[in-house]
């Protein structure tokens, strides 16, 4: 019998959501899986992913982007052969948005028993670790990581919007150095994003040309900007045209080094991490992810 390991972050997502266990068990049992349920607060999700990779044909991530990033980090580190399915139980769920997965939890659970297509997803390696889709620098993205679980659970994405808007008009600039095979950049910045997905920070088309399996890193660096320019950039982000703004430097590469002059914190898959100078590279076709066939473009 096939085995599925479901890693559930009970702290993820909005308050008072119904328990998901019954629906998950029903849909996976219908596919012939023996199901094991495991629980995490996010801090041990990487270790759990490594443990279950020894026996699980399928790993299901039921949490937010941070939990998913930890699970993918664990899977890549141990060379897992398991396939990954995603239940978007977080607040922003950028990764699920980028894959076109259903964001409604009941619909996502039901889709576990639908015919699936495997996508070979790229993964970001930085130094000796892995990120599912995002490394971001600057006060704007850092403000997202400071929103507590309690506030996120109560107010959902509105908590991020409020924190982000406050940060937009108080952002402090920093000096960033980005070296790629194609170009070398040293400039003042208020926001730097390295990603391999279209959706970042709930902006569904921030990087419209990025795909999880396109084998490229997509980089945005935003120069210090006044209030009017910040409004222009936000509008461009919503329209999917941010790379065309005069204060935005867009790059596409497979490998880079990244350093700054003053930052102490960075955002990795939506969670705060201590900043460090980084060698970053794209690891192609690294994790097999299930996507319901009806949602594949």
C-alpha positions as a Markdown table, in Angstrom:
| # | Residue | x | y | z |
|---|---|---|---|---|
| 1 | Unk | 0.0 | 0.0 | 0.0 |
| 2 | Unk | 1.1 | 3.5 | -0.8 |
| 3 | Unk | 1.9 | 5.8 | 2.2 |
| 4 | Unk | 1.1 | 9.5 | 2.5 |
| 5 | Unk | 2.5 | 11.7 | 5.3 |
| 6 | Unk | 0.5 | 14.8 | 6.0 |
| 7 | Unk | 2.4 | 17.6 | 7.8 |
| 8 | Unk | -0.1 | 20.0 | 9.4 |
| 9 | Unk | 0.8 | 23.4 | 10.9 |
| 10 | Unk | -2.1 | 24.0 | 13.3 |
| 11 | Unk | -1.0 | 27.7 | 13.7 |
| 12 | Unk | -1.3 | 28.5 | 10.0 |
| 13 | Unk | -4.3 | 30.3 | 8.5 |
| 14 | Unk | -7.3 | 32.1 | 9.7 |
| 15 | Unk | -8.9 | 31.5 | 13.1 |
| 16 | Unk | -11.9 | 29.2 | 13.5 |
| 17 | Unk | -11.3 | 27.2 | 10.3 |
| 18 | Unk | -12.8 | 23.8 | 10.4 |
| 19 | Unk | -10.5 | 20.8 | 11.1 |
| 20 | Unk | -9.1 | 19.4 | 7.9 |
| 21 | Unk | -8.1 | 15.9 | 9.0 |
| 22 | Unk | -11.4 | 14.2 | 8.1 |
| 23 | Unk | -11.4 | 15.5 | 4.5 |
| 24 | Unk | -7.7 | 14.8 | 4.0 |
| 25 | Unk | -8.1 | 11.2 | 5.2 |
| 26 | Unk | -11.2 | 10.6 | 3.1 |
| 27 | Unk | -9.7 | 11.8 | -0.1 |
| 28 | Unk | -6.3 | 10.1 | 0.4 |
| 29 | Unk | -7.8 | 6.8 | 1.5 |
| 30 | Unk | -9.9 | 6.9 | -1.7 |
| 31 | Unk | -6.6 | 6.9 | -3.6 |
| 32 | Unk | -5.3 | 3.9 | -1.8 |
| 33 | Unk | -3.0 | 5.6 | 0.6 |
| 34 | Unk | -2.2 | 4.6 | 4.2 |
| 35 | Unk | -2.2 | 8.1 | 5.8 |
| 36 | Unk | 0.0 | 9.3 | 8.7 |
| 37 | Unk | -0.9 | 12.7 | 10.2 |
| 38 | Unk | 2.0 | 14.7 | 11.8 |
| 39 | Unk | 1.8 | 18.1 | 13.4 |
| 40 | Unk | 4.2 | 21.0 | 13.5 |
| 41 | Unk | 4.4 | 24.6 | 14.7 |
| 42 | Unk | 6.7 | 25.2 | 11.7 |
| 43 | Unk | 10.0 | 25.0 | 13.6 |
| 44 | Unk | 10.4 | 21.2 | 13.1 |
| 45 | Unk | 8.8 | 20.9 | 9.6 |
| 46 | Unk | 12.1 | 20.4 | 7.9 |
| 47 | Unk | 13.1 | 17.6 | 10.2 |
| 48 | Unk | 9.6 | 15.9 | 9.8 |
| 49 | Unk | 10.0 | 16.1 | 6.0 |
| 50 | Unk | 13.4 | 14.4 | 6.3 |
| 51 | Unk | 11.9 | 11.7 | 8.6 |
| 52 | Unk | 8.9 | 10.9 | 6.5 |
| 53 | Unk | 10.9 | 10.9 | 3.2 |
| 54 | Unk | 12.2 | 7.5 | 4.3 |
| 55 | Unk | 8.8 | 5.9 | 3.8 |
| 56 | Unk | 6.3 | 8.3 | 2.2 |
| 57 | Unk | 5.3 | 8.1 | -1.4 |
| 58 | Unk | 3.5 | 11.3 | -0.9 |
| 59 | Unk | 4.1 | 14.3 | 1.4 |
| 60 | Unk | 1.3 | 16.8 | 1.9 |
| 61 | Unk | 2.1 | 20.2 | 3.2 |
| 62 | Unk | -0.8 | 21.7 | 5.1 |
| 63 | Unk | 0.4 | 25.1 | 6.2 |
| 64 | Unk | 1.6 | 28.4 | 4.8 |
| 65 | Unk | 4.6 | 29.4 | 2.6 |
| 66 | Unk | 7.0 | 29.2 | 5.5 |
| 67 | Unk | 6.0 | 25.7 | 6.4 |
| 68 | Unk | 6.1 | 24.6 | 2.8 |
| 69 | Unk | 9.6 | 26.1 | 2.5 |
| 70 | Unk | 10.8 | 24.1 | 5.5 |
| 71 | Unk | 9.4 | 20.9 | 4.0 |
| 72 | Unk | 11.0 | 21.5 | 0.7 |
| 73 | Unk | 14.3 | 22.3 | 2.4 |
| 74 | Unk | 14.1 | 19.0 | 4.2 |
| 75 | Unk | 13.1 | 17.0 | 1.1 |
| 76 | Unk | 16.0 | 18.5 | -1.0 |
| 77 | Unk | 18.5 | 18.0 | 1.8 |
| 78 | Unk | 17.8 | 14.3 | 2.1 |
| 79 | Unk | 17.3 | 13.7 | -1.6 |
| 80 | Unk | 13.7 | 12.7 | -1.1 |
| 81 | Unk | 11.9 | 10.7 | -3.8 |
| 82 | Unk | 8.5 | 11.6 | -2.4 |
| 83 | Unk | 6.0 | 13.6 | -4.4 |
| 84 | Unk | 4.6 | 16.7 | -2.7 |
| 85 | Unk | 1.0 | 18.0 | -2.6 |
| 86 | Unk | 0.1 | 21.4 | -1.2 |
| 87 | Unk | -2.9 | 22.4 | 0.9 |
| 88 | Unk | -2.8 | 26.2 | 1.2 |
| 89 | Unk | -3.5 | 26.6 | 4.9 |
| 90 | Unk | -1.6 | 29.9 | 5.3 |
| 91 | Unk | -2.5 | 33.5 | 5.0 |
| 92 | Unk | -0.8 | 34.6 | 1.7 |
| 93 | Unk | -0.1 | 31.2 | 0.0 |
| 94 | Unk | 2.1 | 32.7 | -2.7 |
| 95 | Unk | 3.3 | 29.3 | -3.9 |
| 96 | Unk | -0.2 | 27.9 | -4.3 |
| 97 | Unk | -1.2 | 31.0 | -6.2 |
| 98 | Unk | 1.8 | 30.7 | -8.5 |
| 99 | Unk | 0.8 | 27.1 | -9.3 |
| 100 | Unk | -2.8 | 28.1 | -9.9 |
| 101 | Unk | -4.0 | 25.8 | -7.0 |
| 102 | Unk | -7.4 | 26.3 | -5.4 |
| 103 | Unk | -7.1 | 28.6 | -2.4 |
| 104 | Unk | -10.3 | 27.5 | -0.8 |
| 105 | Unk | -9.4 | 24.8 | 1.7 |
| 106 | Unk | -12.4 | 22.5 | 1.0 |
| 107 | Unk | -11.8 | 22.7 | -2.7 |
| 108 | Unk | -8.0 | 22.0 | -2.2 |
| 109 | Unk | -8.7 | 19.0 | 0.0 |
| 110 | Unk | -11.2 | 17.6 | -2.6 |
| 111 | Unk | -8.6 | 18.1 | -5.3 |
| 112 | Unk | -6.3 | 15.6 | -3.6 |
| 113 | Unk | -8.4 | 12.8 | -5.0 |
| 114 | Unk | -8.5 | 14.3 | -8.5 |
| 115 | Unk | -6.2 | 13.2 | -11.4 |
| 116 | Unk | -2.8 | 14.7 | -10.8 |
| 117 | Unk | 0.0 | 16.0 | -13.1 |
| 118 | Unk | 3.5 | 16.1 | -11.7 |
| 119 | Unk | 5.5 | 19.3 | -12.1 |
| 120 | Unk | 9.3 | 19.2 | -11.6 |
| 121 | Unk | 9.7 | 22.4 | -9.5 |
| 122 | Unk | 12.9 | 24.4 | -9.2 |
| 123 | Unk | 14.3 | 25.2 | -5.8 |
| 124 | Unk | 16.5 | 28.1 | -4.6 |
| 125 | Unk | 19.8 | 27.2 | -2.9 |
| 126 | Unk | 21.4 | 29.8 | -0.7 |
| 127 | Unk | 24.7 | 28.9 | 1.0 |
| 128 | Unk | 23.9 | 25.5 | 2.5 |
| 129 | Unk | 20.1 | 25.9 | 2.7 |
| 130 | Unk | 17.1 | 25.8 | 0.4 |
| 131 | Unk | 14.1 | 28.1 | -0.2 |
| 132 | Unk | 11.0 | 27.1 | -2.0 |
| 133 | Unk | 10.5 | 30.4 | -3.8 |
| 134 | Unk | 11.7 | 33.6 | -2.1 |
| 135 | Unk | 14.5 | 35.5 | -0.6 |
| 136 | Unk | 13.6 | 39.2 | 0.0 |
| 137 | Unk | 15.4 | 42.1 | 1.6 |
| 138 | Unk | 14.3 | 45.5 | 2.9 |
| 139 | Unk | 11.8 | 46.9 | 5.4 |
| 140 | Unk | 8.7 | 46.2 | 3.3 |
| 141 | Unk | 9.2 | 42.4 | 3.1 |
| 142 | Unk | 10.6 | 42.4 | 6.7 |
| 143 | Unk | 7.4 | 44.0 | 7.9 |
| 144 | Unk | 5.5 | 40.9 | 6.8 |
| 145 | Unk | 7.7 | 38.6 | 8.9 |
| 146 | Unk | 7.0 | 40.7 | 12.0 |
| 147 | Unk | 3.2 | 40.1 | 11.8 |
| 148 | Unk | 2.5 | 37.7 | 14.7 |
| 149 | Unk | 0.6 | 34.4 | 14.2 |
| 150 | Unk | -2.2 | 35.7 | 16.5 |
| 151 | Unk | -2.7 | 38.8 | 14.4 |
| 152 | Unk | -2.5 | 36.9 | 11.1 |
| 153 | Unk | -5.1 | 34.4 | 12.3 |
| 154 | Unk | -7.4 | 37.2 | 13.4 |
| 155 | Unk | -7.1 | 39.5 | 10.4 |
| 156 | Unk | -5.8 | 37.4 | 7.6 |
| 157 | Unk | -4.2 | 39.1 | 4.6 |
| 158 | Unk | -5.4 | 42.5 | 6.0 |
| 159 | Unk | -2.7 | 42.2 | 8.6 |
| 160 | Unk | -0.1 | 42.0 | 5.9 |
| 161 | Unk | -1.6 | 44.9 | 4.0 |
| 162 | Unk | -1.5 | 47.2 | 7.0 |
| 163 | Unk | 2.0 | 46.2 | 8.0 |
| 164 | Unk | 3.2 | 46.7 | 4.4 |
| 165 | Unk | 1.6 | 50.1 | 3.9 |
| 166 | Unk | 3.2 | 51.4 | 7.1 |
| 167 | Unk | 6.6 | 50.1 | 6.0 |
| 168 | Unk | 6.2 | 51.6 | 2.5 |
| 169 | Unk | 6.4 | 55.1 | 3.8 |
| 170 | Unk | 9.1 | 54.6 | 6.4 |
| 171 | Unk | 11.5 | 52.4 | 4.5 |
| 172 | Unk | 15.2 | 53.0 | 5.1 |
| 173 | Unk | 17.5 | 52.5 | 2.2 |
| 174 | Unk | 20.5 | 50.2 | 2.1 |
| 175 | Unk | 23.4 | 49.5 | -0.3 |
| 176 | Unk | 23.1 | 46.2 | -2.2 |
| 177 | Unk | 25.6 | 44.4 | -4.3 |
| 178 | Unk | 24.3 | 41.8 | -6.8 |
| 179 | Unk | 26.8 | 39.9 | -9.0 |
| 180 | Unk | 25.5 | 37.6 | -11.8 |
| 181 | Unk | 27.2 | 36.2 | -14.9 |
| 182 | Unk | 25.2 | 38.8 | -16.9 |
| 183 | Unk | 25.8 | 41.9 | -14.9 |
| 184 | Unk | 27.2 | 43.4 | -11.7 |
| 185 | Unk | 25.1 | 45.9 | -9.7 |
| 186 | Unk | 25.9 | 48.0 | -6.7 |
| 187 | Unk | 23.2 | 50.5 | -5.9 |
| 188 | Unk | 21.0 | 52.0 | -3.2 |
| 189 | Unk | 17.8 | 50.0 | -2.6 |
| 190 | Unk | 14.6 | 49.8 | -0.5 |
| 191 | Unk | 13.5 | 46.4 | -1.7 |
| 192 | Unk | 15.3 | 43.4 | -3.2 |
| 193 | Unk | 13.5 | 40.2 | -4.3 |
| 194 | Unk | 15.0 | 37.0 | -5.6 |
| 195 | Unk | 12.2 | 34.5 | -6.6 |
| 196 | Unk | 11.3 | 31.7 | -8.9 |
| 197 | Unk | 7.5 | 32.3 | -8.8 |
| 198 | Unk | 5.1 | 34.9 | -10.3 |
| 199 | Unk | 3.3 | 35.6 | -7.0 |
| 200 | Unk | 5.2 | 37.4 | -4.2 |
| 201 | Unk | 3.7 | 39.1 | -1.1 |
| 202 | Unk | 0.2 | 38.3 | -2.4 |
| 203 | Unk | 0.9 | 40.3 | -5.6 |
| 204 | Unk | -0.2 | 37.5 | -7.9 |
| 205 | Unk | 1.6 | 38.8 | -11.0 |
| 206 | Unk | 4.6 | 40.6 | -9.5 |
| 207 | Unk | 6.9 | 38.6 | -11.7 |
| 208 | Unk | 4.6 | 37.5 | -14.5 |
| 209 | Unk | 7.3 | 35.8 | -16.5 |
| 210 | Unk | 8.5 | 33.6 | -13.6 |
| 211 | Unk | 7.5 | 30.0 | -13.4 |
| 212 | Unk | 8.3 | 27.4 | -10.8 |
| 213 | Unk | 9.8 | 25.2 | -13.5 |
| 214 | Unk | 11.4 | 27.8 | -15.9 |
| 215 | Unk | 15.0 | 27.2 | -14.5 |
| 216 | Unk | 15.6 | 30.9 | -13.8 |
| 217 | Unk | 15.9 | 33.2 | -10.8 |
| 218 | Unk | 14.0 | 36.4 | -11.2 |
| 219 | Unk | 15.4 | 39.5 | -9.4 |
| 220 | Unk | 13.7 | 42.9 | -8.6 |
| 221 | Unk | 15.7 | 45.7 | -7.0 |
| 222 | Unk | 13.8 | 48.9 | -6.2 |
| 223 | Unk | 15.7 | 52.2 | -5.8 |
| 224 | Unk | 14.8 | 54.7 | -3.1 |
| 225 | Unk | 11.6 | 56.3 | -4.1 |
| 226 | Unk | 9.3 | 59.2 | -3.0 |
| 227 | Unk | 5.6 | 58.8 | -2.1 |
| 228 | Unk | 4.3 | 59.4 | -5.6 |
| 229 | Unk | 6.8 | 56.9 | -7.1 |
| 230 | Unk | 5.9 | 54.3 | -4.4 |
| 231 | Unk | 2.2 | 54.6 | -5.4 |
| 232 | Unk | 3.2 | 54.2 | -9.1 |
| 233 | Unk | 5.2 | 51.1 | -8.2 |
| 234 | Unk | 2.3 | 49.6 | -6.2 |
| 235 | Unk | 0.0 | 50.1 | -9.2 |
| 236 | Unk | 2.5 | 48.6 | -11.6 |
| 237 | Unk | 2.9 | 45.6 | -9.2 |
| 238 | Unk | -0.9 | 45.0 | -9.3 |
| 239 | Unk | -0.9 | 45.3 | -13.1 |
| 240 | Unk | 2.1 | 42.9 | -13.5 |
| 241 | Unk | 4.3 | 45.7 | -15.1 |
| 242 | Unk | 6.6 | 46.6 | -12.1 |
| 243 | Unk | 9.7 | 45.7 | -14.1 |
| 244 | Unk | 8.9 | 48.6 | -16.5 |
| 245 | Unk | 9.1 | 51.3 | -13.8 |
| 246 | Unk | 12.1 | 53.6 | -14.0 |
| 247 | Unk | 13.0 | 52.9 | -10.3 |
| 248 | Unk | 13.0 | 49.1 | -10.7 |
| 249 | Unk | 15.9 | 47.0 | -11.9 |
| 250 | Unk | 14.8 | 43.6 | -13.2 |
| 251 | Unk | 17.3 | 40.8 | -13.8 |
| 252 | Unk | 17.0 | 37.1 | -14.8 |
| 253 | Unk | 19.8 | 34.6 | -14.0 |
| 254 | Unk | 20.7 | 31.2 | -12.7 |
| 255 | Unk | 23.3 | 32.2 | -10.1 |
| 256 | Unk | 24.3 | 35.2 | -8.1 |
| 257 | Unk | 26.0 | 36.6 | -5.0 |
| 258 | Unk | 24.2 | 39.0 | -2.8 |
| 259 | Unk | 25.3 | 41.3 | 0.0 |
| 260 | Unk | 24.3 | 44.5 | 1.7 |
| 261 | Unk | 25.9 | 47.1 | 3.9 |
| 262 | Unk | 23.6 | 47.1 | 6.9 |
| 263 | Unk | 20.7 | 44.6 | 6.9 |
| 264 | Unk | 20.4 | 42.1 | 9.8 |
| 265 | Unk | 17.1 | 40.4 | 8.8 |
| 266 | Unk | 15.8 | 38.8 | 5.5 |
| 267 | Unk | 12.6 | 37.2 | 4.5 |
| 268 | Unk | 12.9 | 33.5 | 3.4 |
| 269 | Unk | 9.6 | 32.1 | 2.1 |
| 270 | Unk | 7.7 | 34.5 | 4.3 |
| 271 | Unk | 9.6 | 33.9 | 7.5 |
| 272 | Unk | 12.3 | 36.1 | 9.2 |
| 273 | Unk | 15.9 | 34.8 | 9.1 |
| 274 | Unk | 19.2 | 36.4 | 10.1 |
| 275 | Unk | 20.7 | 38.1 | 7.1 |
| 276 | Unk | 24.0 | 36.8 | 5.7 |
| 277 | Unk | 26.0 | 37.4 | 2.6 |
| 278 | Unk | 24.8 | 34.8 | 0.1 |
| 279 | Unk | 25.8 | 32.7 | -2.8 |
| 280 | Unk | 22.4 | 31.9 | -4.5 |
| 281 | Unk | 21.7 | 29.5 | -7.3 |
| 282 | Unk | 18.7 | 27.9 | -9.0 |
| 283 | Unk | 18.5 | 24.1 | -8.6 |
| 284 | Unk | 16.4 | 23.0 | -11.6 |
| 285 | Unk | 13.7 | 20.2 | -11.5 |
| 286 | Unk | 14.4 | 19.5 | -7.8 |
| 287 | Unk | 11.1 | 18.5 | -6.3 |
| 288 | Unk | 8.1 | 16.7 | -7.8 |
| 289 | Unk | 4.8 | 18.5 | -7.1 |
| 290 | Unk | 1.3 | 17.3 | -7.7 |
| 291 | Unk | -1.1 | 19.7 | -9.4 |
| 292 | Unk | -4.6 | 18.6 | -10.2 |
| 293 | Unk | -4.9 | 18.2 | -13.9 |
| 294 | Unk | -7.9 | 20.6 | -14.1 |
| 295 | Unk | -5.7 | 23.4 | -12.7 |
| 296 | Unk | -2.7 | 22.9 | -15.0 |
| 297 | Unk | -2.4 | 25.7 | -17.6 |
